[in-house]
Amino acid sequence: MTVEFIGMIGTRPASELNSPAVSLTGGTVNPDYVRKFAKVHEDGGFDRVLVGYSSTGPDGFNVVSYAASVTERLKFLLAHRPGFVSPTLAARKLATLDHFTQGRIAVHIITGSSDAEQQRDGDWLDHDTRYRRTDEYLDIIRRVWTSAEPFDYEGEFYRLKNAFSDVKPLQKPYIPIYFGGASGAAVTVGAKHSNVYAFWGEPLAAIKQRIAEVKAAAPPGKPLRFSVSLRPILGETEERAWERARYILSRIRQTRADAGLQLPVGVAARPQAIGSQRLLEFAQESEIHDKRLWTPVAAATGAYGNTTALVGTPEQVAESLVDYYEAGVTTLLIRGFEPVEDAIAYGRDVIPLVRLEVQRREQQAVNV
């Protein structure tokens, strides 16, 4: 299957080299910046952009609606946390947005791995209970999208009578569902419901193992695709790429120190997110995995998010991205530490190389 490239847009100008948080999901709203950022990705040949979610950030539904209005081809991946909007309402909101964007949306289900994040929005359920709720939530959403008749639902978290929606998604049979989560509870639910299962940037052997685990948990015969999120750091030469990587790391460490942010020690140092725990374990094993998967940013930030990088020339980074494709990954989510400038560079220097090589290998496979 042809490779899919996803970027990520935020709502205000921000360089992660001058901010203590490695995140694009918070801050104020600057419409001109959103327009520019979205168009950079569209012009650069990205297929989609992720619009993230945080308990303090702008509303993603409105961000997607606006960004879609100022673009023509670019698609969107809307991060959504179950539990804060009724699933019947969420289904209608997503179906409506699907029509207004002319079928350009997908939804990325983020159940929530941080108690602090959840509690800001009033959610006090524990980790595994949240995933049971997500299971019901997605059951209901898909039934609302596809049911021709009203239906009743009786579950642990939701009870419905004559649930129905006049508006159905433009995309058939329904809006694509992406899903993230590294825990056993996440795999069980995500393998059941998702079209694309998303991983953070782990070594190739680990990604192959995780793909096998998700496939084993999926219903028999269900088609599944897989995504990996990475932070490419480019240079005209390999030496310059590593110089830039070390500079980025030094800036991240300095800005965090200036803000008084220190990683906790002892038991508190272990993040709640299983995906973050895995990235930190890989960082402890080695600074570099495979050809050029670089882990020190994950170690410096507590791996709260997508924090592993590929370092090298555009040709070297493209080669490593193709290695993930060969491992079974069909979606590559790439974003940089200088968001706009890096997105331009990826579109100009990396994406065409990956697409060309994937096309060559697909054609080769057909001819065999």
N, C-alpha and C positions, 0 to 999 in steps of 0.2 A: 504493500500500500504506500502511496506517495507520502513523503514526509510533510508534516505540518509544523510551521514555525509560529510561535506565540511570543509576543513581547508583553510589556506591562506599562500602563500609563498611570500617572498620578495627577493631582489636581492643582499643584503649586510648584514653581521652580524650586528644585532642591538637588544639590550635589551630595551624595553620600560621603564625600571626602570632607565635607564641612558640617556634617550632621552626626550626632552621636547615635542615631538610630538607623539601622540598615533596613529602611522601610519606605514604601511609596504610598502607604494606605492612609496616612494622616494628613493634618495640616489644613490650611485654608483652601478656598476655591478660586482659581483664576481661570475664567473661561477661555481667554486668549491662549493661555499656556496649554490647556486641554486640547484646543483646536490644533495648535502647532504640534503637540506631542503625538496626537492621533494621526495627523497627516504625515509625519515623519515615518511612522510605521507603515502606513498605506503605501507611500511612495517607495519605501525600502523593501517591499515584497513580503512583509509579514502576512500571515493568514488571519491571525487574531491578535487581540491584546487582552490581557487579564486586567480586570478592574477589581482590586482587592477589597478586603473587608477588615475593619477594626472597630472596636467598641467606642472609639473616639473620632473616627474619620467620617468623611462625607458619604452620603447615601449612594450606593453603587447603581441603583436603578436609574437615578437621575443623571449620573455621570455617563452611563451607557447611552441613555436617550439623547443627551446633548452631543456626545462624540459621534454617534451614528448620524446625526443630522448634518454634520460638517464633513462627512466622508461618504464615499460611494461604494467601495468594495470591501473595506476592512470589516472583519467580523469581531465579535466580542465574547469574552469569557467572564461572566458575572459571578464573582464569589458571593456565596449566600450561606448564612448560618441558619439551620433549622431551629425552630423553637420560639422565635420572636415574632413571627407572623403566622397566622393560621395557615395550614397547608392548602386549604381550599382557596384562600385569598392569594397566597403565593403562586398557585397554579394559574389563577386568572391574571395576576400581574405579569407573570412571565409570558403567558400566551399573548397578552395584549402587546407587550414590548416586542415579541417576535413579529407581529404584524407591522408595527410602526417602523421596525428596522429591516423589514422585507426579508425576514428569515436569517438574520445575521447574528443571532445570539446563541450561546450555550451557557449552561449554569454549572458552576464549580461548587460542589457541596463541601463546606468546611464545618465539621461537626463541633470543633473547638477542643483544643488540648490544654488550654490554660484556664484554670479556675478563676484567676483574677480577671481575665478578659470577659469570661462569661458573666461573672457577678456584677460587672459594671452595667450590664444590660439586664440585670435582675434574674439571672439563671443560676440556681444553686444545685442543680443536679450533678452527680459525680460523673466521671469520664465514661464508664461503661453504660451507665443509664442514659447518657446523652446519645450514645450510638443506638440504643434500643429505640429511643424517640425518633432518631433520624430514619431508622428502618420503617417505622409507621408513617412518618412524614412523606417519604418518597413513595411508599405504597399508595398513599392518598393522592399525591400530586399526579402520578402516572394514570390513576383511574380517572381523575378529573379531566385530564388531557384527552383520554381515549374513550371514555364511557359515553354511549349514545343515550343512556337512560339514567335517571337519578339512582343513587345507591346509598345504602346505610353502611356505617362502619363502627365497629365496637373494638377498641383496643385498650392498651394500658394507659396511653396518653391522650388519645383522641376518640371522641364519640360524635358521630355525624348521623343526621337523619335527612334523607332525600338530597344528598349532596349532588350538585350538578353545575356545569358551566356552559353557558351559551357560546363563549369564545373558546375555540380550540387553537392549538399552535398552528402557525402557517407551515412549519416543517413537519413532515410526516415520517414515522408515526408519532413522534413527539420531539421536543427540544433535546439536543444532546446533553447528557449528564456526565460531567467530569467529577472525580472524587479523589480526595486526599486523605491520608492517614496511614500510619505505620504500625499501629497496634493490632493485636489479634481481633479485637472488636471491630476495628475499622475495616480490616480485610474481609470479614464475614459480611458486613453490610455493603461495602463498596463493590465487592465482586458480584453481589446479587443485583445491584441497581445501576451501576455505572456503564457508560459506553467507553470511557477513557479513564484509566486509573493512573494517578499522578504520584511520582516519587521525587524527592529531592536528589541532588547530584551525588550519588554514591559511586564507588568503584564498579567497574563493569561486571565483575563476578557477583557482587552483591545485587546489582540490578537484575541479572539473569536469575538469581535465586528468588528474588522478590516477585518477578514475573511468574515464575513457576508456582509460587505459593498462592498468588491471586488467581491464576488459572485453575488451580486445584480446588479452590473454594467457590468458584463460579458454577452456576447451573450447567449441566451437561450440554455441550454444543453451543453455548453462548459465545458470540464473537466479542472479543475485548481488545482494545488498543491501550497503549501505555505511553506515558509522558515522563520526561525527566527535565528538571529545572536546574540551570547552570548559569554561572556568571563569567562569560568570556572576558579575558584581559588580553588585548592585542598589542603588538608592536611590529614595527617594520622589519626587525630582526628578532630572533629568539632572545638575544641578550637584552634588547630594549624592552621586550615584553616582560621579562623577569624584573628589570629595573622598575618598570611601572607597577608591577605587582607588589614589590617591596615598598614602593612609595605609597600605594593605596593602603597597605597594612599599617604603615607608620602613621598615616593621617587618621585612620579609623581609631587606632590606639590613642592618639593625641586628643582627638575631639571627645572621645569618651572620658579621658582623664580630665580634660578641661571642664566637662559637664559634671564631674564627680561621680561618674558611673564606674563601679567596680563589680567584677564578677563575684558572686557569693562563693563562700568556701564551705567545705564539709558537706553535710547532707543537703543543705540548701543549694549547693552548686549544681545539682542534678536537675535539669529542666524537666517539666512534666511531659512535654511532647516526646513520644517515642522516636519520632523522626529526628528531633534535635539530639536526643541521646545517641542515636546511631551516628550522626555526623561527628559528634565529639569523640566517640570511640574511634572512628576512622582517623580523626585528627591526631589522637594520641598514638595511633599506630605508626603514622608517617605523615610528613608534610606533603608528600607527593605520592599519588597512586596512579597506576597505569602509566600512560605516557606523560600526562600533564595535568591531572586533577589535583588541584592545590587546596589544602584545607586550613591554613592558618587563620583566615578571616572567620571561619566557623569557631575556632578555638578562642579568638579574641572577643567574640560577641556572644558567646554562649550558644551559638548555632540557633538563634531565635529567628528562623526563616531560611530562605534560600541563600546559602552563604558559602558554597564551594565553587571554585573557579576553574576554568580551563585557561592556561597561560601559554601563549606562543604567537607565532605569525598567523595571519588569516588562514594560510594553507594548513598549518599544523592544527589549529583549532578546528577547521573544517574536517580534517582527517579524524580527529577525536570524536566529533559529533557523528560522523558516519559510523564509527565504531559502536556508538550507542544504537544507531539504527540497525546495525548488524546483530546486536544483542536482542533485538525485538522491540525497540522503541520506535514509535512512528510520530510522536509529537515532541518537539524540542522547545522548551520555554527558556529563552535567553534574555537576560537584561544586564545592564552594566552598572558601574558605580558612578559614572557621569551619564545620567539617563538619556538625554537627547543626543549628545555627541556619540555615545556608544551605539545607540540604535541606528544612527546614520551609518556608522562604520560597519555594523553587522549587515545591514541591507546592501551596502556597496561591496563589501569585501569577503563576507563569509557565506551568506545565504545562497548566492548564485553557485558557489563552489560545491556546497553540499547538495543542492538540487541537481546539479549536473552529474555528480558522482552517483547519487541514488538512481537517477534516470538511467545511467549507464549500466548499473548493476541489475536494475529491473529488466532492462532490455536483454541483458546477457542471460538472465534466468529464463526469459521467454524463449530465447533461441537455443537453449540447451536441450 
